[in-house]
Amino acid sequence: MFRSINEECGVFGIFGEMNADVAANACMALYALQHRGQESCGIAVNDDGVITYHRDTGLVPDVFDAETISRLGRGNMAIGHVRASSTDPHSRYSAQPLVVRHIKGTMVLAHNGNIINASKLREGLELGGAIFHSSTDTEVISHIVIKERLLSGSIEESVERAMHRISGAYSLLIMSPQKMIAARDPNGFRPLCMGRLGDSVIFASESCAFDSIGGEFIRDILPGEIVVASRDGVRSIKTHTGSRGSLCVFEYVYFARPDSVIQGVSVHSARIRAGRLLAKDHPAEADVVVGVPDSGLDAALGFSQESGIPYGTGFIKNRYIGRTFIQPTQLMRDSSVRIKLNVIAETVRNKRVVMVDDSIVRGTTSWRIVKLLREAGAREVHMRVSAPPFRHPCYFGTDIDSREHLIANKMTVPEIADKIGVDSLAFLSVAGVNKIAEKADCGFCDGCFTGSYPLPEPEDGQGSRYEQRISERK
């Protein structure tokens, strides 16, 4: 794959008038959230308590066409989901939203994040006779919520009780026959916001989804907050709130779309600031600054503004190849970056180039991109990275590799520079990355850079035993 980092999922929900075209609105919103997941997607529609849904592997335009949207019909509620994950890849069973029919009705659930005690919870549920169809955390959450629903007077009460049992990152949308619930974990690892579309209440992982359907952003859901939308209006349950939260700082660096606003801060502005901080701390003598699409572009612009070095368009990205592009032969693997990116030679020929990117994981992709610049005639290449070096795994919904596979744990910065073929290399500091969104009304998680996490590291592995060969199981 072209990128080695994936974010796990984007969610969208709408609650409004009866017989509304909620499926079409959900589909358009998922287009805006496609960057958060390219493996599968789905939409569930609630028409006065009757649930219809469609989900499959693939991108939004591959899964939904006009006929499919029409078949979903109209209703008063809908939940949509896009997925990217390192577990159950390309599995229809793992596509969301999850639809569960139980003794008290039907529940639809969509999840973004990662539950660190999922394995322990799942084991207890299986010993009690629960049956699972996938290895996703979402299915574990659904079982916990349903068990609590049997003891509760309402769906929102069951969610509130379930939050005492699950630990980790979760931005949830849950739909019952009559209500829609939005819930965010007490640390607020993943974004979740609320808006309006006419008389309808809308929820999404990012505000860009509201813009795509002509909606209005109202506010972010608080860490630990449960918001209930029903015919009685919208109300908030705050029994789990109180923490300032620990939003994943990499949302600003890479994951979120630049036209989104998260916790009161424009993602575009945060990336500009990252580039400015890089230029202050790690200047370079150069003729042009270029960014690696897409998340490196704004940081490169900030570097240019602060340094006074002209900004140039150095790369053209092929936007018609998804992240799941298959490379079955060595030739195709070697050519993967050329298929994704092409250098504008006129921008870099015979010039000293500052190349700004958002991260270096294993170093292989960076080496290939630098090689493209050299072949296009760049005289010098100075790489600047708008995040600190990755040294630790992420347990909260980001597919950061294990420690032994991260190049920053094997080599010094000069050694990495030599390996990827640049004349100089510098990373944004941990202090710097925590300053790129200083006005955000939240704290940040930077555990993948520092090894210091807001919650204890899980003791058990997150992989499923069903994804291992029998000989590999302990």
Backbone torsions as a table, in degrees:
resi	resn	phi	psi	omega
1	MET	NA	152.0	-176.8
2	PHE	-66.7	-44.4	178.1
3	ARG	-102.2	152.2	177.1
4	SER	-105.7	3.6	-179.1
5	ILE	-121.0	131.7	175.6
6	ASN	-127.8	144.2	172.8
7	GLU	-98.8	143.9	-173.9
8	GLU	-97.7	85.8	159.3
9	CYS	95.7	154.9	172.3
10	GLY	-136.4	143.8	-176.4
11	VAL	-125.5	152.0	175.4
12	PHE	-146.0	141.3	176.8
13	GLY	-142.8	149.5	177.2
14	ILE	-139.0	133.6	177.2
15	PHE	-128.8	122.4	-176.5
16	GLY	-161.4	-139.9	-173.9
17	GLU	-73.6	156.1	177.2
18	MET	-68.6	150.1	175.7
19	ASN	57.2	37.7	178.3
20	ALA	-95.6	161.7	-178.2
21	ASP	-84.8	60.9	-173.0
22	VAL	-71.1	-30.1	-179.9
23	ALA	-64.9	-42.2	179.6
24	ALA	-65.0	-41.3	177.6
25	ASN	-63.3	-41.2	178.9
26	ALA	-63.8	-41.0	-179.7
27	CYS	-63.4	-45.2	179.4
28	MET	-63.4	-37.6	178.1
29	ALA	-65.9	-37.5	179.1
30	LEU	-65.8	-33.2	173.6
31	TYR	-56.2	-43.4	-178.9
32	ALA	-69.3	-24.2	-178.6
33	LEU	-100.1	6.7	-174.9
34	GLN	-56.6	-31.6	-179.1
35	HIS	-62.3	-19.3	-177.9
36	ARG	-86.6	-6.8	179.1
37	GLY	-176.4	129.2	-177.1
38	GLN	-122.9	4.5	-176.0
39	GLU	-85.4	-40.5	-179.4
40	SER	-157.5	168.2	178.4
41	CYS	-157.5	165.7	-178.8
42	GLY	-167.1	160.0	176.7
43	ILE	-139.0	136.0	172.8
44	ALA	-121.1	133.1	-177.4
45	VAL	-114.9	136.3	178.1
46	ASN	-110.4	114.1	177.4
47	ASP	-110.9	88.8	178.6
48	ASP	54.6	43.5	176.0
49	GLY	98.0	-11.9	177.3
50	VAL	-96.2	121.3	-174.6
51	ILE	-101.2	126.5	169.3
52	THR	-122.4	148.7	-176.7
53	TYR	-153.1	160.1	174.5
54	HIS	-146.7	133.1	178.3
55	ARG	-152.1	150.6	-178.8
56	ASP	-166.3	170.6	174.2
57	THR	-76.5	151.0	177.9
58	GLY	118.3	175.3	178.2
59	LEU	-76.7	164.4	-177.0
60	VAL	-54.4	-47.8	-179.6
61	PRO	-68.2	-19.7	177.2
62	ASP	-79.4	-30.6	-174.8
63	VAL	-92.5	-33.3	-175.1
64	PHE	-120.2	124.2	170.0
65	ASP	-123.9	-178.0	-175.7
66	ALA	-60.2	-38.4	-179.5
67	GLU	-66.0	-41.9	-179.9
68	THR	-64.8	-44.3	178.7
69	ILE	-62.1	-40.8	178.1
70	SER	-63.9	-38.7	-179.2
71	ARG	-66.9	-31.5	176.7
72	LEU	-65.3	-26.8	175.7
73	GLY	79.5	-172.6	-179.5
74	ARG	-102.7	167.0	-178.9
75	GLY	-175.3	-167.1	179.2
76	ASN	-111.8	-5.6	178.6
77	MET	-148.3	153.5	172.5
78	ALA	-157.1	148.7	173.4
79	ILE	-126.7	134.8	176.1
80	GLY	-122.7	158.0	-175.8
81	HIS	-151.8	139.4	167.1
82	VAL	-120.7	142.8	-170.1
83	ARG	-128.7	140.2	167.3
84	ALA	-141.0	128.4	-176.0
85	SER	-155.4	159.1	175.6
86	SER	-93.0	-5.3	176.6
87	THR	-110.0	146.4	-179.0
88	ASP	48.6	48.8	-177.9
89	PRO	-62.0	137.7	175.6
90	HIS	59.9	27.7	179.7
91	SER	-98.8	128.2	176.2
92	ARG	-64.5	-30.6	179.7
93	TYR	-63.7	-26.7	-177.0
94	SER	-94.3	-6.4	177.5
95	ALA	-64.0	145.6	-179.8
96	GLN	-121.2	165.9	8.2
97	PRO	-74.5	151.8	178.7
98	LEU	-83.3	131.4	179.7
99	VAL	-114.4	120.3	-175.4
100	VAL	-126.1	128.8	176.6
101	ARG	-106.7	124.3	-176.3
102	HIS	-136.2	-177.3	-169.8
103	ILE	-61.3	-26.0	-177.9
104	LYS	-103.5	12.3	176.7
105	GLY	130.8	-158.5	-179.6
106	THR	-110.5	138.7	176.9
107	MET	-125.8	134.7	175.3
108	VAL	-114.5	132.7	-174.6
109	LEU	-136.0	134.1	173.2
110	ALA	-128.1	140.3	-169.0
111	HIS	-137.3	139.2	170.0
112	ASN	-126.1	121.3	178.9
113	GLY	139.7	-159.1	-178.0
114	ASN	-153.1	128.5	-178.7
115	ILE	-93.9	119.6	-173.2
116	ILE	-78.5	-18.8	176.3
117	ASN	-106.4	24.0	-177.1
118	ALA	-62.3	-40.4	-177.5
119	SER	-63.5	-43.1	179.8
120	LYS	-66.5	-43.5	178.2
121	LEU	-62.8	-41.8	-178.7
122	ARG	-64.0	-42.1	179.4
123	GLU	-59.6	-44.1	178.5
124	GLY	-64.0	-39.5	178.9
125	LEU	-66.2	-41.8	180.0
126	GLU	-65.4	-38.3	177.6
127	LEU	-65.1	-23.1	176.8
128	GLY	-90.4	4.4	175.4
129	GLY	101.1	2.0	179.9
130	ALA	-66.7	144.2	-179.6
131	ILE	-115.0	133.7	-178.9
132	PHE	-116.6	146.8	178.7
133	HIS	-107.4	-6.8	-179.5
134	SER	-149.9	-179.5	176.5
135	SER	-107.5	19.4	-175.8
136	THR	-79.4	150.8	173.6
137	ASP	-65.0	-29.8	-177.5
138	THR	-58.3	-39.9	-179.3
139	GLU	-68.8	-35.3	175.6
140	VAL	-62.9	-47.1	179.5
141	ILE	-58.1	-41.9	-177.9
142	SER	-62.2	-41.6	178.4
143	HIS	-63.4	-42.2	-179.3
144	ILE	-64.4	-45.3	-179.8
145	VAL	-63.1	-42.2	-179.1
146	ILE	-66.2	-41.1	177.4
147	LYS	-60.8	-41.0	178.4
148	GLU	-70.9	-29.0	178.9
149	ARG	-63.4	-33.1	179.6
150	LEU	-66.8	-19.9	-178.4
151	LEU	-108.4	3.0	-172.5
152	SER	-118.2	161.6	179.3
153	GLY	-89.2	-10.3	-178.4
154	SER	-155.4	163.9	179.1
155	ILE	-66.7	-37.9	-179.8
156	GLU	-67.1	-34.8	176.7
157	GLU	-65.9	-38.2	179.4
158	SER	-66.9	-36.2	176.3
159	VAL	-65.9	-43.0	179.5
160	GLU	-61.1	-41.4	178.8
161	ARG	-69.6	-38.4	-179.9
162	ALA	-64.2	-32.1	-178.2
163	MET	-66.3	-17.9	174.0
164	HIS	-74.3	-19.1	-173.5
165	ARG	-102.8	-32.2	-177.2
166	ILE	-94.5	142.5	-177.5
167	SER	-130.3	136.8	179.1
168	GLY	133.3	-150.1	-176.9
169	ALA	-103.6	125.8	174.6
170	TYR	-156.7	119.7	164.4
171	SER	-107.5	115.1	-169.3
172	LEU	-116.3	143.9	163.5
173	LEU	-122.7	127.0	-178.2
174	ILE	-127.7	132.4	-179.5
175	MET	-120.3	124.4	171.9
176	SER	-104.0	179.1	179.1
177	PRO	-57.2	-26.9	-174.8
178	GLN	-124.9	-8.0	-173.1
179	LYS	-136.5	157.7	168.7
180	MET	-122.7	132.8	-177.5
181	ILE	-116.7	130.9	170.5
182	ALA	-114.1	130.8	-178.2
183	ALA	-140.5	142.8	-179.0
184	ARG	-128.8	139.2	-177.5
185	ASP	-62.3	156.5	-175.5
186	PRO	-60.9	-20.3	175.9
187	ASN	-90.5	-14.3	178.7
188	GLY	60.0	42.1	-177.3
189	PHE	-60.0	-42.8	-176.1
190	ARG	-110.0	146.9	-177.1
191	PRO	-73.5	154.0	174.1
192	LEU	-161.6	129.8	-176.0
193	CYS	-136.2	167.5	-175.9
194	MET	-126.1	146.0	179.4
195	GLY	-149.9	-169.1	179.4
196	ARG	-131.5	143.8	170.6
197	LEU	-133.3	95.6	-172.1
198	GLY	64.3	-123.3	177.6
199	ASP	-92.9	3.3	-178.1
200	SER	-92.4	147.7	172.4
201	VAL	-94.7	134.7	-179.2
202	ILE	-127.7	149.1	178.4
203	PHE	-131.1	149.8	178.2
204	ALA	-162.5	160.5	174.4
205	SER	-65.4	-35.2	-178.1
206	GLU	-139.2	150.9	-178.1
207	SER	-66.8	-20.9	178.8
208	CYS	-60.6	-26.2	177.5
209	ALA	-66.2	-35.3	177.3
210	PHE	-66.7	-43.0	-179.3
211	ASP	-58.9	-37.0	-174.9
212	SER	-66.7	-21.9	-179.1
213	ILE	-115.0	11.8	178.9
214	GLY	77.0	22.6	179.8
215	GLY	-85.8	174.1	-179.0
216	GLU	-119.8	127.7	176.1
217	PHE	-71.8	132.5	176.4
218	ILE	-104.9	-58.0	-178.6
219	ARG	-168.4	167.8	171.8
220	ASP	-80.9	145.2	170.3
221	ILE	-70.9	133.7	-177.9
222	LEU	-69.9	150.8	171.1
223	PRO	-56.3	125.6	-179.8
224	GLY	85.6	-1.7	-176.1
225	GLU	-84.3	146.4	171.9
226	ILE	-118.3	122.8	178.5
227	VAL	-111.1	129.7	-176.7
228	VAL	-113.9	121.7	174.4
229	ALA	-108.5	125.0	-179.4
230	SER	-149.5	-177.8	178.1
231	ARG	-65.0	-18.0	178.1
232	ASP	-84.9	-2.1	-179.1
233	GLY	115.0	-158.9	-178.4
234	VAL	-117.6	129.2	177.1
235	ARG	-136.2	161.1	-174.6
236	SER	-119.3	139.2	174.3
237	ILE	-113.7	124.0	-171.3
238	LYS	-122.6	30.6	-179.6
239	THR	-67.7	-21.4	-179.6
240	HIS	-106.5	5.3	-178.2
241	THR	-87.7	175.1	179.3
242	GLY	129.6	-28.4	177.5
243	SER	-80.9	145.5	175.0
244	ARG	-70.1	-18.1	176.0
245	GLY	92.0	169.3	-179.2
246	SER	-140.2	66.3	179.3
247	LEU	-59.6	138.3	175.4
248	CYS	-60.3	115.8	-176.7
249	VAL	-66.1	-20.5	-179.8
250	PHE	-71.6	-11.5	171.1
251	GLU	-58.6	-41.7	179.7
252	TYR	-73.8	-35.3	-175.8
253	VAL	-74.3	-41.4	-168.3
254	TYR	-140.2	-47.7	-165.7
255	PHE	-68.3	-51.8	-171.1
256	ALA	-73.0	155.6	175.6
257	ARG	-73.1	142.8	-175.8
258	PRO	-63.0	-20.7	179.4
259	ASP	-88.6	6.1	175.8
260	SER	-88.4	154.8	172.4
261	VAL	-118.3	121.5	-177.2
262	ILE	-122.0	126.8	-179.8
263	GLN	51.5	39.2	174.6
264	GLY	83.8	3.7	-177.1
265	VAL	-122.9	131.9	174.7
266	SER	-66.8	130.0	178.1
267	VAL	-63.5	-39.4	177.0
268	HIS	-57.3	-47.2	-179.5
269	SER	-64.6	-37.9	179.3
270	ALA	-63.5	-39.1	-179.9
271	ARG	-72.2	-36.3	173.9
272	ILE	-59.2	-45.4	-179.5
273	ARG	-63.7	-38.8	177.4
274	ALA	-58.7	-43.5	178.2
275	GLY	-64.8	-38.5	178.4
276	ARG	-64.3	-43.5	179.1
277	LEU	-63.8	-38.1	176.4
278	LEU	-61.0	-43.5	-178.8
279	ALA	-65.6	-36.0	178.6
280	LYS	-68.7	-45.6	-174.3
281	ASP	-83.2	-29.3	-174.8
282	HIS	-137.2	68.5	-179.6
283	PRO	-66.6	162.9	177.8
284	ALA	-145.8	145.4	173.1
285	GLU	-87.5	112.1	-173.7
286	ALA	-152.4	171.6	-178.1
287	ASP	-104.5	-23.6	-176.4
288	VAL	-154.7	148.4	175.2
289	VAL	-114.1	129.1	176.8
290	VAL	-127.1	151.2	177.4
291	GLY	-112.5	148.5	175.2
292	VAL	-86.3	120.8	-177.9
293	PRO	-62.1	146.7	-2.2
294	ASP	-101.4	-36.8	-170.4
295	SER	-72.1	-12.9	176.3
296	GLY	-82.4	-11.7	-174.1
297	LEU	-68.5	-47.7	-179.1
298	ASP	-66.0	-39.7	178.4
299	ALA	-63.9	-37.5	177.6
300	ALA	-65.2	-38.8	177.5
301	LEU	-62.9	-41.7	177.1
302	GLY	-64.2	-39.7	177.1
303	PHE	-61.0	-42.7	179.6
304	SER	-63.9	-44.6	-178.9
305	GLN	-62.0	-40.7	-178.0
306	GLU	-75.8	-38.0	-174.1
307	SER	-86.7	-23.8	-174.7
308	GLY	83.6	0.1	176.7
309	ILE	-78.0	131.9	-177.6
310	PRO	-56.9	142.8	175.9
311	TYR	-90.9	137.6	178.1
312	GLY	-135.1	153.7	173.3
313	THR	-83.2	107.4	-174.6
314	GLY	-96.7	-24.1	-175.0
315	PHE	-133.4	144.9	168.3
316	ILE	-111.0	127.4	-177.7
317	LYS	-99.0	133.6	173.8
318	ASN	-78.8	110.1	-174.6
319	ARG	-91.6	9.6	-177.4
320	TYR	-106.3	12.5	176.9
321	ILE	-124.7	117.9	-178.7
322	GLY	-74.2	173.6	-179.7
323	ARG	-68.4	-18.0	-179.0
324	THR	-89.3	17.7	178.8
325	PHE	-55.1	127.3	-175.9
326	ILE	-90.2	135.6	-178.8
327	GLN	-122.3	84.1	-171.9
328	PRO	-76.0	-18.1	-177.8
329	THR	-120.5	159.5	179.5
330	GLN	-61.2	-37.7	179.3
331	LEU	-60.5	-43.6	180.0
332	MET	-68.8	-37.2	177.2
333	ARG	-63.3	-42.9	179.6
334	ASP	-66.0	-27.1	-177.2
335	SER	-97.2	5.9	-172.3
336	SER	-59.3	-41.0	-179.6
337	VAL	-69.7	-37.6	177.5
338	ARG	-62.3	-33.6	179.6
339	ILE	-71.1	-35.7	-179.4
340	LYS	-81.3	-41.3	-172.7
341	LEU	-128.7	147.0	170.4
342	ASN	-134.7	140.2	-177.3
343	VAL	-86.2	139.0	169.4
344	ILE	-85.4	99.2	-171.6
345	ALA	-58.8	-35.0	-177.8
346	GLU	-61.2	-29.1	-178.7
347	THR	-71.5	-34.0	-169.3
348	VAL	-114.3	-11.8	-173.5
349	ARG	-60.4	128.7	178.1
350	ASN	59.7	26.2	-178.7
351	LYS	-120.8	156.3	170.8
352	ARG	-87.2	119.5	-169.2
353	VAL	-112.6	132.2	165.7
354	VAL	-97.2	119.0	179.2
355	MET	-106.6	121.0	-177.9
356	VAL	-108.0	127.3	176.1
357	ASP	-133.1	168.4	-174.9
358	ASP	-85.0	-21.8	-175.5
359	SER	-168.8	163.9	167.8
360	ILE	-130.0	123.4	-177.9
361	VAL	-102.0	-74.4	177.0
362	ARG	-100.8	-20.4	177.1
363	GLY	99.6	-15.7	-175.2
364	THR	-68.3	-41.6	179.1
365	THR	-66.7	-41.9	179.1
366	SER	-60.8	-41.5	179.3
367	TRP	-59.7	-42.1	-178.3
368	ARG	-69.2	-37.8	179.4
369	ILE	-67.5	-42.4	177.6
370	VAL	-61.1	-40.2	179.1
371	LYS	-60.1	-39.0	176.8
372	LEU	-61.3	-42.0	178.8
373	LEU	-64.1	-43.0	179.2
374	ARG	-61.2	-45.4	-178.2
375	GLU	-65.8	-25.9	178.6
376	ALA	-83.1	-1.0	174.1
377	GLY	104.5	8.7	177.2
378	ALA	-61.5	130.7	-178.2
379	ARG	-78.6	-40.3	176.5
380	GLU	-137.3	149.4	175.4
381	VAL	-129.9	118.9	177.7
382	HIS	-114.3	114.9	-175.3
383	MET	-95.7	133.5	175.1
384	ARG	-125.4	134.1	-173.2
385	VAL	-115.1	127.6	-173.7
386	SER	-84.0	22.0	174.1
387	ALA	-147.1	158.9	174.2
388	PRO	-69.0	169.1	177.0
389	PRO	-65.1	138.2	172.9
390	PHE	-73.9	123.2	179.5
391	ARG	-125.9	-11.3	-173.2
392	HIS	-140.0	153.1	178.2
393	PRO	-72.6	163.5	173.8
394	CYS	-109.2	135.4	178.9
395	TYR	-107.5	5.8	-167.9
396	PHE	-121.6	29.3	171.0
397	GLY	113.1	8.1	176.0
398	THR	-117.2	132.7	-175.9
399	ASP	-83.1	61.7	174.2
400	ILE	-82.2	133.4	-173.2
401	ASP	-66.1	167.5	178.0
402	SER	-67.2	159.8	-172.8
403	ARG	-54.8	-40.7	-174.0
404	GLU	-68.7	-16.2	-179.3
405	HIS	-97.9	-5.5	-178.0
406	LEU	-87.4	124.4	-172.7
407	ILE	-62.6	-30.1	-178.6
408	ALA	-68.8	-15.9	176.2
409	ASN	-90.1	-6.9	-178.6
410	LYS	-108.1	-26.8	-171.3
411	MET	-135.4	155.6	170.3
412	THR	-76.8	169.1	178.8
413	VAL	-60.1	-45.7	176.9
414	PRO	-60.7	-35.9	178.8
415	GLU	-68.1	-38.2	176.6
416	ILE	-64.5	-42.6	178.8
417	ALA	-58.3	-42.2	179.2
418	ASP	-66.0	-39.7	-177.6
419	LYS	-66.8	-40.4	-177.1
420	ILE	-90.1	-5.6	170.9
421	GLY	85.1	30.5	179.2
422	VAL	-104.4	158.4	179.2
423	ASP	-77.6	-28.7	173.2
424	SER	-155.0	157.0	-177.5
425	LEU	-144.8	137.4	175.5
426	ALA	-150.3	146.2	179.8
427	PHE	-112.2	152.5	169.5
428	LEU	-66.2	140.0	-178.5
429	SER	-74.4	164.0	175.6
430	VAL	-61.5	-42.6	176.7
431	ALA	-61.0	-38.4	-179.8
432	GLY	-66.5	-43.7	-177.4
433	VAL	-66.9	-27.6	177.0
434	ASN	-78.8	-4.6	178.1
435	LYS	-102.4	-7.7	-173.3
436	ILE	-69.7	-21.8	177.2
437	ALA	-131.2	55.5	-174.2
438	GLU	-59.5	-30.2	-176.6
439	LYS	-87.8	4.0	177.7
440	ALA	-65.9	139.5	-178.7
441	ASP	-88.5	55.6	179.8
442	CYS	-164.1	167.1	168.7
443	GLY	-91.6	179.7	-175.9
444	PHE	-129.8	149.4	168.0
445	CYS	-99.5	123.6	175.9
446	ASP	-124.6	30.8	-174.6
447	GLY	-60.3	-31.0	-179.7
448	CYS	-69.0	-17.6	176.6
449	PHE	-98.0	-35.7	-171.3
450	THR	-107.9	-23.3	-173.5
451	GLY	81.4	3.9	178.0
452	SER	-103.2	114.2	-173.2
453	TYR	-110.2	149.6	177.0
454	PRO	-66.9	-23.6	177.9
455	LEU	-124.9	157.3	178.7
456	PRO	-61.0	146.2	175.3
457	GLU	-64.1	140.7	179.1
458	PRO	-65.1	140.9	-179.4
459	GLU	-78.1	-33.5	-177.6
460	ASP	-99.1	158.8	177.9
461	GLY	-70.3	157.1	-178.3
462	GLN	-94.3	-5.1	179.9
463	GLY	-76.6	157.1	178.8
464	SER	-92.4	138.9	178.0
465	ARG	-66.4	-20.9	-180.0
466	TYR	-76.3	-12.1	177.1
467	GLU	-97.7	6.7	179.3
468	GLN	-111.3	147.0	171.7
469	ARG	-67.7	152.2	-177.9
470	ILE	-56.8	-39.2	-179.2
471	SER	-67.7	-18.4	-177.7
472	GLU	-93.4	-11.7	-177.7
473	ARG	-76.3	142.4	178.4
474	LYS	-82.6	NA	NA
